[in-house]
C-alpha cells in the first residue's frame, strides 16, 4: 500500500509529497513539530500534543495553519489512510513560503503544514525494552530555548550519530556543570540506590515531554518517591537503574551509559512497571 501524506490542504502519495524550495522550514528551520504515538489503533494524548504545539507556535509567533479541530481531523485521517495500528503520526508547521529573508514575511504568507504517519513493530520495541539500550554522553551544544519543539535539530542529529558510532541508541546531553539535561530525542531519568526516582525539572533547559508528564502522574499516583532536580553523569553511573521517555520510545530502560553497566545490567523494576502501566494513564483517541 502506498503511504499517504497531508501537505497544505491535500492528501498525496508519500512518494510525491513535497514543499516549496523557499519554505522557511527548509531555509531557516523556521518551524515546529509534534510526534504522537499510535497504539492499538488509537492516537495517544492528542490534546496534550496540540497544547504543546500551540505553545511552540506562540513562542515563535507562527499562526495556526488551520483551526485546531481541523488539525486534529487531519491527524486522524492520515493515520486512518495509512492504516497505522501501531506507530507514529508526525505534524510539522512552518512559517510558510516566501522569498529568502531572515525577517518574517508579510502577514499574507500562510503557514505550511505537513502530516505523515508510519507503522512500527511493537514486538521489536518490546524486545528492546526487555534488553535495555545504551546511552552515550555528549556536551550540551544547543540553543537555550530547547523548551520549544522546533525543527532545528542539527545538534540532536550530531549527538545521536555520535551515540550510534559508540554503540549506543541515544545520547544524553551534559551541561557545563556536569549534569544530564536530556536525551537527543528523549527525557532522561534515573533511580538512585535508595530507590528515589530523579528527573530534571522542565521549567527550563529541557523539553517538557508529554510522555514525561504522564510518567510523573503515574509516579505520583503509585506513591513512588521522586525528585525533580538535576543529576550528574557520575550520579547516573552509580544509579540503580535508568531510563528514557518519549512518544517514540514510551518508557525505555537504559542499561549502559558510556559503555558502563547501569545497575545490574538489566532493565530495572521501576522502568518496567512504568512501561507496563503507561497506556492506562493516557488519553486514547480511536481513529
Secondary structure, 3 states (H helix, E strand, C coil): CCCEEEECCEEEEHHHCCCCCCEHHHHHCCEEEEEEEEECCEEECHHHHHHHHHHHHHHHCCCCCCCHHHHHHHHHHHHHHCCCCCEEEEEEEECCECCCCCCCCCCCCCCEEEEEEEECCHHHHHHHHHHCEEEEEEECCCCCCCCCCECCCHHHHHHHHHHHHCCCCEEEEECCCCEEEEECCCEEEEECCCCCEEECCCCCCCCCCHHHHHHHHHHHHCCCCEEECCEEHHHHHCCCEEEEEECCCEEEEEEEECCEECCCCCCCHHHHHHHHHHHHCCCEEEC
